[in-house]
């Protein structure tokens, strides 16, 4: 009996779960894997699931799909829209939505496993399926590795993965080399001296310090990085104070940094630290700022030879023009930890989920950014068909390319 992939996707979309809380999702995955007759290992990296199809001698191909959702309130208006809520790490009740397509990733992976099982007489080797939690925290891959996923399953010869993106449905986007940027999430505590709002001269105001720091940080990219190079410095959150007539004792900034490689990372990180410490000194702070790392993600680098093989295989399967080079994405991923830890090649690609006519119309009018919701948008809503089918087919073709 085949999996009803549309029903599976709708169920996952209606029941999203935050990072490291994907217990129901993991249960659904384990149930479907069990129904396919596959071994199931649960609880890897807290909520991760892994399985394997062992089909004689041959290469070992790892396929990875992430499964966590985001604290976003869905506004798509779809009949299967999420109304779920969850508790975030700060203990806050938040809306939850699959606003990044991870529900589609899981659906396509399960469909691909079913197809590979049905065609075992056409290939040999081992396929390891990794359903990873907490990609949105940049922590799930390392959690599964720390829990022994690389030791409990055959070592990969290659790691493959895919991500839904606002390209036309049916299109695959991939490039050799750096496909996604490296990333660091930082928390910066600026330490001042609090006091009464009427006596600012008796304080060291961390709010002013924070404002100056935010403005100066923006000059790193605009005035210090070669315009031909890529870097992003974003201050996504500022927290300071509780009342209008109290100057607080500290302020906190939350930063997101992006760069194409490790050398650029070292350069941008050094410049950020220089600015933070200099602005604190300029404000007369008597205590040094505290800079801590929330997460650190390496660049997602596609192996050149393996990528060329997959592009050729997809074009044979789907036709010329079905694969495009989308350029380097400034978003980041933790999938490459599996390949890095195993010392093997990685290929990570994107596949489209936008109605092709809608995309073409918006493109012709120069309205892509205004009219096509991107990942993490409350309006993110892939068309179900042919998105599901192409996601399954892309994984199957990719896996078969590297199996005997």
C-alpha positions as CSV (number, residue, x, y, z in Angstrom):
1,X,0.0,0.0,0.0
2,X,1.5,3.3,-1.1
3,X,1.8,6.4,1.2
4,X,-0.8,9.1,0.5
5,X,1.8,11.8,0.2
6,X,-0.6,14.7,-0.1
7,X,-2.5,13.6,3.1
8,X,0.8,13.1,4.8
9,X,2.0,16.6,3.9
10,X,-1.3,18.2,5.0
11,X,-1.1,16.4,8.3
12,X,2.5,17.5,9.0
13,X,1.6,21.1,7.9
14,X,-1.3,21.2,10.3
15,X,0.8,19.9,13.2
16,X,4.1,21.8,13.2
17,X,6.5,21.6,16.1
18,X,9.4,23.8,17.3
19,X,13.0,22.8,17.3
20,X,13.8,19.8,19.6
21,X,10.1,19.5,20.3
22,X,9.2,17.4,17.1
23,X,7.9,14.4,19.1
24,X,4.6,14.0,17.1
25,X,6.4,14.6,13.8
26,X,9.0,12.0,14.8
27,X,6.2,9.6,15.7
28,X,4.6,10.0,12.3
29,X,7.9,9.4,10.5
30,X,8.6,6.3,12.6
31,X,5.1,5.0,11.9
32,X,5.6,5.4,8.1
33,X,9.0,3.8,8.2
34,X,7.7,0.9,10.1
35,X,4.9,0.5,7.7
36,X,7.5,0.2,4.9
37,X,9.2,-2.5,6.8
38,X,12.3,-0.5,7.7
39,X,14.3,-0.5,10.8
40,X,13.7,2.7,12.9
41,X,16.0,4.4,15.3
42,X,14.3,7.1,17.3
43,X,15.6,9.7,19.8
44,X,18.8,10.6,18.0
45,X,19.8,14.1,19.0
46,X,16.7,14.1,21.2
47,X,14.0,13.9,18.5
48,X,15.8,12.8,15.4
49,X,14.9,9.6,13.5
50,X,17.1,7.5,11.2
51,X,16.6,4.4,9.1
52,X,18.4,2.4,6.4
53,X,17.6,0.4,3.3
54,X,20.3,-2.3,3.1
55,X,20.4,-3.8,-0.4
56,X,23.6,-5.7,-0.9
57,X,27.1,-4.5,-1.7
58,X,27.6,-1.1,-3.0
59,X,28.0,2.6,-2.0
60,X,26.4,4.1,1.0
61,X,24.3,7.2,0.3
62,X,22.9,9.3,3.1
63,X,19.7,11.4,2.5
64,X,18.8,14.1,5.0
65,X,15.5,15.9,5.7
66,X,14.9,18.4,8.5
67,X,11.6,18.5,10.3
68,X,11.2,21.5,12.7
69,X,8.9,24.5,12.3
70,X,9.1,28.2,13.1
71,X,7.5,30.6,15.6
72,X,5.4,32.2,12.9
73,X,1.7,32.8,12.7
74,X,0.4,31.4,9.5
75,X,-1.6,33.8,7.3
76,X,-2.0,31.8,4.1
77,X,-5.7,31.3,4.5
78,X,-5.4,27.7,3.4
79,X,-7.9,25.1,4.5
80,X,-4.9,23.1,6.0
81,X,-3.3,26.2,7.6
82,X,-1.6,25.7,11.0
83,X,-3.3,27.0,14.1
84,X,-0.7,25.3,16.4
85,X,1.1,27.0,19.3
86,X,4.1,26.1,21.2
87,X,6.5,27.2,24.0
88,X,9.8,28.7,22.8
89,X,13.1,28.3,24.8
90,X,12.3,31.6,26.7
91,X,9.1,30.0,27.9
92,X,6.9,32.2,25.7
93,X,3.7,30.9,24.1
94,X,4.1,31.4,20.4
95,X,2.3,30.5,17.1
96,X,4.0,27.7,15.1
97,X,4.1,27.2,11.3
98,X,6.0,25.2,8.8
99,X,7.1,28.4,7.1
100,X,10.3,26.9,5.6
101,X,9.0,23.8,3.9
102,X,10.4,21.2,6.3
103,X,7.0,19.4,6.2
104,X,7.6,19.0,2.4
105,X,11.1,17.8,3.0
106,X,9.8,15.0,5.2
107,X,7.1,14.1,2.7
108,X,9.5,13.9,-0.2
109,X,11.9,11.8,1.8
110,X,9.3,9.2,2.8
111,X,8.1,9.1,-0.8
112,X,11.6,8.6,-2.1
113,X,12.3,5.8,0.4
114,X,9.1,4.0,-0.7
115,X,10.2,4.3,-4.4
116,X,13.7,3.1,-3.7
117,X,12.2,0.1,-1.8
118,X,10.0,-0.7,-4.8
119,X,12.9,-0.7,-7.2
120,X,15.5,-2.6,-5.2
121,X,16.1,-5.0,-8.1
122,X,17.5,-2.0,-10.0
123,X,20.2,-0.9,-7.6
124,X,22.5,-2.1,-4.8
125,X,24.1,-0.5,-1.8
126,X,22.8,1.2,1.3
127,X,20.5,4.2,1.7
128,X,20.5,5.9,5.1
129,X,17.6,8.3,5.7
130,X,18.2,10.9,8.4
131,X,15.3,12.9,9.7
132,X,16.9,15.8,11.5
133,X,15.5,18.0,14.3
134,X,16.3,21.6,15.1
135,X,17.8,22.9,11.8
136,X,16.3,26.3,12.6
137,X,18.5,26.4,15.7
138,X,21.5,25.2,13.7
139,X,21.9,22.5,16.3
140,X,20.1,19.4,15.2
141,X,22.9,17.9,13.0
142,X,25.5,18.1,15.7
143,X,23.1,16.8,18.2
144,X,22.5,13.7,16.1
145,X,26.2,13.3,15.5
146,X,26.9,13.6,19.2
147,X,24.3,10.9,19.8
148,X,26.2,8.5,17.5
149,X,24.3,8.5,14.2
150,X,27.6,8.2,12.3
151,X,28.5,5.1,14.4
152,X,25.1,3.4,14.4
153,X,24.7,3.4,10.6
154,X,27.1,2.6,7.7
155,X,29.5,5.5,7.0
156,X,28.4,7.6,4.0
157,X,30.2,7.8,0.7
158,X,28.2,10.9,0.0
159,X,25.6,13.1,1.8
160,X,22.6,14.4,-0.2
161,X,19.8,16.8,0.8
162,X,17.3,19.2,-0.6
163,X,15.4,22.3,0.4
164,X,12.1,23.9,-0.8
165,X,12.5,27.4,-2.2
166,X,10.4,30.0,-4.1
167,X,11.4,28.8,-7.6
168,X,8.9,27.5,-10.1
169,X,7.5,24.1,-9.2
170,X,9.4,21.5,-11.2
171,X,12.7,23.4,-11.2
172,X,15.8,22.4,-9.4
173,X,18.4,24.9,-8.3
174,X,22.0,23.9,-7.6
175,X,25.6,25.1,-8.0
176,X,29.0,23.7,-7.4
177,X,31.1,25.2,-4.6
178,X,29.5,27.4,-1.9
179,X,25.7,27.0,-2.1
180,X,24.9,28.6,1.2
181,X,26.7,31.0,3.5
182,X,28.4,30.3,6.8
183,X,26.6,31.8,9.7
184,X,27.1,32.8,13.3
185,X,24.4,33.9,15.8
186,X,25.8,36.2,18.5
187,X,24.4,37.7,21.7
188,X,26.1,40.9,22.8
189,X,25.6,42.1,26.4
190,X,26.5,45.8,26.8
191,X,27.1,46.6,30.4
192,X,26.4,50.1,31.7
193,X,25.3,51.6,35.0
194,X,21.6,52.0,35.7
195,X,19.8,54.8,37.4
196,X,17.0,57.3,37.4
197,X,15.9,58.7,34.1
198,X,16.1,62.2,35.4
199,X,19.8,61.8,36.3
200,X,21.5,60.4,33.1
201,X,24.8,62.0,34.1
202,X,25.0,59.6,37.0
203,X,24.6,56.6,34.7
204,X,26.3,54.9,31.8
205,X,23.4,54.5,29.5
206,X,23.4,51.1,27.7
207,X,20.5,52.1,25.5
208,X,22.5,54.9,23.9
209,X,25.5,52.5,23.8
210,X,23.4,49.9,22.0
211,X,22.0,52.5,19.5
212,X,25.6,53.6,18.6
213,X,26.7,50.0,18.3
214,X,23.9,49.1,15.9
215,X,24.6,52.0,13.7
216,X,28.4,51.5,13.6
217,X,28.0,47.7,12.9
218,X,26.2,48.6,9.7
219,X,29.4,50.3,8.4
220,X,31.3,47.0,8.5
221,X,29.6,45.8,5.3
222,X,28.9,49.2,3.7
223,X,32.4,50.7,4.4
224,X,34.9,48.0,5.3
225,X,34.1,45.0,3.1
226,X,35.0,45.0,-0.6
227,X,31.8,45.6,-2.5
228,X,32.7,42.6,-4.7
229,X,32.6,40.3,-1.6
230,X,29.6,39.0,0.3
231,X,28.9,39.6,4.0
232,X,25.8,40.3,6.1
233,X,25.7,41.9,9.5
234,X,22.1,42.0,10.9
235,X,21.0,43.1,14.3
236,X,17.8,41.2,14.7
237,X,16.8,42.1,18.3
238,X,17.5,44.7,20.9
239,X,16.5,44.2,24.6
240,X,16.8,46.9,27.2
241,X,14.9,48.4,30.0
242,X,11.4,48.0,31.5
243,X,10.2,51.5,32.2
244,X,10.5,55.0,30.7
245,X,12.0,56.7,33.7
246,X,14.6,54.0,34.5
247,X,18.0,53.8,32.7
248,X,18.7,50.1,32.7
249,X,22.0,48.6,33.7
250,X,22.5,46.6,30.5
251,X,21.3,46.1,26.9
252,X,21.4,43.0,24.8
253,X,21.8,42.8,21.0
254,X,21.2,39.6,19.0
255,X,23.2,39.4,15.7
256,X,23.1,37.3,12.6
257,X,26.3,37.2,10.6
258,X,26.8,35.6,7.1
259,X,29.8,35.0,5.0
260,X,30.9,32.7,2.1
261,X,33.9,31.0,3.7
262,X,36.0,30.6,6.9
263,X,38.4,33.4,6.0
264,X,35.6,35.9,5.6
265,X,34.1,34.7,8.8
266,X,37.3,35.4,10.8
267,X,37.5,38.8,9.2
268,X,33.9,39.8,9.9
269,X,33.9,38.4,13.5
270,X,37.0,40.4,14.3
271,X,35.5,43.6,12.9
272,X,32.2,43.0,14.9
273,X,34.2,42.5,18.1
274,X,36.3,45.6,17.4
275,X,33.1,47.8,17.0
276,X,31.3,46.4,20.0
277,X,34.3,46.9,22.3
278,X,35.1,50.4,20.9
279,X,31.6,51.7,21.3
280,X,31.5,50.4,24.9
281,X,34.7,52.3,25.6
282,X,33.5,55.4,23.8
283,X,30.4,55.3,26.1
284,X,32.6,55.2,29.2
285,X,31.6,51.6,30.1
286,X,33.6,50.3,33.1
287,X,32.9,46.7,32.2
288,X,33.8,44.9,28.9
289,X,30.9,43.7,26.7
290,X,30.1,40.0,26.8
291,X,30.0,38.4,23.4
292,X,28.7,34.8,23.2
293,X,27.9,32.5,20.3
294,X,24.4,31.1,19.9
295,X,25.3,28.9,16.9
296,X,28.0,28.6,14.3
297,X,27.3,27.0,10.9
298,X,29.9,26.3,8.3
299,X,29.3,27.2,4.6
300,X,27.3,24.6,2.6
301,X,29.8,23.6,-0.1
302,X,28.8,21.3,-2.9
303,X,31.4,18.9,-4.3
304,X,32.1,20.0,-7.9
305,X,32.3,16.5,-9.5
306,X,29.3,15.1,-7.7
307,X,27.2,18.2,-8.5
308,X,28.0,17.9,-12.2
309,X,26.9,14.3,-12.1
310,X,23.6,15.2,-10.5
311,X,22.9,18.0,-12.9
312,X,23.4,15.7,-15.8
313,X,21.2,13.0,-14.2
314,X,18.4,15.4,-13.5
315,X,18.5,16.8,-17.0
316,X,18.3,13.3,-18.4
317,X,15.3,12.6,-16.1
318,X,13.4,15.9,-16.3
319,X,14.6,17.5,-19.5
320,X,17.0,20.3,-20.5
321,X,16.4,23.5,-18.6
322,X,15.0,21.8,-15.5
323,X,18.1,22.7,-13.5
324,X,19.3,26.2,-12.9
325,X,22.1,27.9,-11.0
326,X,20.3,29.9,-8.3
327,X,23.5,31.6,-7.2
328,X,24.8,31.5,-3.6
329,X,22.1,31.7,-1.0
330,X,23.0,34.0,2.0
331,X,20.9,31.7,4.2
332,X,22.7,29.0,6.2
333,X,22.2,25.3,6.9
334,X,23.7,22.6,9.3
335,X,23.4,19.7,6.8
336,X,27.1,19.9,6.0
337,X,28.1,18.8,9.5
338,X,27.2,15.2,8.4
339,X,29.5,15.3,5.4
340,X,32.3,17.2,7.3
341,X,32.3,14.8,10.2
342,X,32.4,11.8,7.8
343,X,34.9,13.4,5.5
344,X,32.8,12.8,2.3
345,X,31.3,14.9,-0.5
346,X,28.0,16.8,-0.1
347,X,25.5,18.0,-2.6
348,X,22.6,20.1,-1.3
349,X,20.1,21.5,-3.8
350,X,16.8,23.5,-3.9
351,X,13.6,22.6,-5.6
352,X,10.7,24.9,-6.5
353,X,7.3,25.1,-5.0
354,X,5.7,28.1,-6.7
355,X,3.0,27.8,-9.4
356,X,5.0,28.3,-12.6
357,X,2.5,30.7,-14.2
358,X,2.3,32.8,-11.1
359,X,6.1,32.9,-10.9
360,X,6.5,33.8,-14.6
361,X,3.9,36.6,-14.3
362,X,5.6,38.1,-11.2
363,X,9.0,37.8,-12.9
364,X,7.8,39.5,-16.0
365,X,6.6,42.5,-14.0
366,X,9.6,42.6,-11.7
367,X,7.5,41.7,-8.7
368,X,9.1,38.5,-7.4
369,X,10.0,40.0,-4.0
370,X,6.6,41.6,-3.5
371,X,4.3,38.8,-4.7
372,X,6.1,35.5,-4.2
373,X,6.4,34.7,-0.4
374,X,9.8,33.4,0.6
375,X,10.8,31.0,3.3
376,X,10.0,32.2,6.8
377,X,7.1,34.3,5.5
378,X,3.7,33.8,7.2
379,X,2.3,33.5,3.6
380,X,4.8,30.8,2.5
381,X,2.6,28.1,0.8
382,X,4.0,25.8,-1.8
383,X,1.6,24.3,-4.4
384,X,1.2,20.7,-3.6
385,X,1.6,19.4,-7.2
386,X,4.0,19.0,-8.8
387,X,6.1,20.1,-5.8
388,X,5.6,16.8,-4.0
389,X,6.3,14.7,-7.1
390,X,9.5,16.6,-8.1
391,X,10.8,16.5,-4.5
392,X,10.4,12.7,-4.5
393,X,11.8,12.3,-8.0
394,X,14.8,14.5,-7.4
395,X,15.9,12.5,-4.3
396,X,15.4,9.2,-6.1
397,X,17.4,10.2,-9.2
398,X,20.1,11.6,-6.9
399,X,20.4,8.6,-4.8
400,X,20.3,6.2,-7.8
401,X,23.1,8.2,-9.4
402,X,25.5,7.2,-6.6
403,X,24.3,3.7,-6.0
404,X,25.6,0.6,-7.8
